[in-house]
Amino acid sequence: MTSRLPPPSTWLPGSLPDDNLVLHDWPLPVGGPIRGQVLLVHGLGEHAGNYTELADQLNHWGFAVRAYDQYGHGDSSGQRGDVPHVDRLMLDLATVIDDTRTLLDDRLPLILLGHGIGALVAARLVGHKLRRVEGLVISSPAFSVCSRIGQAQLLRAMTMVAPQLPLENRMIPEDLTHDLQAIETWRRDGLRHERLTVRMAHFIVKQGDEVLARAPRWKLPTLLLYAGQDKVVFAEGSERFAQAAPVGVVQTHRFPMHFHSLFHELDRRPVYEALRQWLCARYPAIMLNQAPPYP
């Protein structure tokens, strides 16, 4: 099921009045048990449709699922690989949370699940306490990327004079997963892109540092999943976040031989199992007297 979300009531500088975000919903059957609502936030260059397998699995475990194409991605509006303002992606997520809350039973938890820059955006929203959520899952978060997309000082200077200048994106599908079938599917996917502007690169570098600085004050129950052979972001960023967070708040799983796209890896069973155990241990199933979200 796909729908279009009206734009936020307040636009940031550079936004267009006809911007839209495309939503994807995977509802649960009416009348069955439900554990909560998971909101997926995809990574750079991809779109929500890449996560159908994950959404189906979450449904099987008792979670309704919603995802959306971020600004400049998929079928949503915006220049590919760019971000017009430092807060744009975070405010888009806040808008989707608000819309989801209007449809969500008050007894059900809302859990964010972000991958790559989606994990960065979700963690930034949590760190700023911009919206209430009951849990956070971050997969291969873009907390440390600097030497892979450019030096921070150079990016900052370039942002002042040529923010929309395209950068060379050296990421290739073979760096994302060992699964050859997934790689071939991505190559045929016309909605995926490999674009990255100076402004987007600077955003990722700066906001990754910001989230790491907030880690010692982290309070929200969080599951951190990261790859030991990540060629897109540095595992060191995930390790720094886990070490700085208060004891017991962040549960961490490192997959030593996996590449960046954990939920698309050839051996993704341990990734899914870590996610299932964490979610099901924290969010018990309940029966509702009405239909789950998005009937």
Steps between C-alpha positions, in 0.01 A plus 500: 500500500644838401375850577621856477549713811420874476799728562577631851313814599830689538758474223869553548691743274547351156198268518236509226125527566425190292746273682363165609611190684390160374386259771499120492288305749502131591195455729410203716181296459198635683429341837836335561766567766729797450821603676550850362576718202842506331593803289781425251745770383709390202859587412674713240411432137229244572128515577236344722414232246838337567371384838201285406667183631577667833148642523348156432715349774401772746135432413560131577631597844193714572605851398319729260751673272520837330784641288547803280728620224720773645539838330693457175444124493262253340172657391520791744582854392841660509835506326659157505780469754456850642352649816384864487536569872672335794168420670298399195530122534442508875189717463370270227532211743320703767220564252465129423499421875223755556292353219559147629399595854160618377430144381670310783325363807641672810585165655740406222870597498657675203848372416734666251724278287758684291779383273809697393407868477149394600650384829680834528177693442305285748774527765520875452125536556527289816802697622315828454187351666301645212230232522406225744582146390524184706801334342778537245679251275802626307665291229846591364451862613688775318668632814857492366560547128738795465798355317270306268316803360749780561665702775264693726676837467509479121134402484402790725686745277350354183151521649536877517581540129359196317253309722334312213823395335484124435768287662634173371314223677736204510247263654423198282240227563774242560600701808153468649435128514634155412159412353542497120124486443448814709777674306336415167161621628653831605668545163160472329326731748427829326414674827843447656767762440868560577487878530653704780544877522750697705217615725378146566855379571556784746167425666596136555842582643383778731187328630683174562733687733200663667329169575822355644530804727149433635562130566599541870152644567311230307184374672288326238526118478704443185614202296821562305585263213822552307727322254859406561590526129313821422652685202245783501518629857755434772411243766701720737210747511262231626756385756551852631125549535456171689792571733385854579134416566388428858524136604192296413343750261656383174515131407765436236550224245805493273498270199870448427485380139200700376500794262301823542146392401435265789136424414601410143807294582540146373494367857244734652346247735705606805413865428129423491527284810672775698225740395222254585634424846543867589157606373299210635664516843398866540165531331241236598207423274159641587152458350321808378125545468552688176698454183879548513646807333443546126211259436 
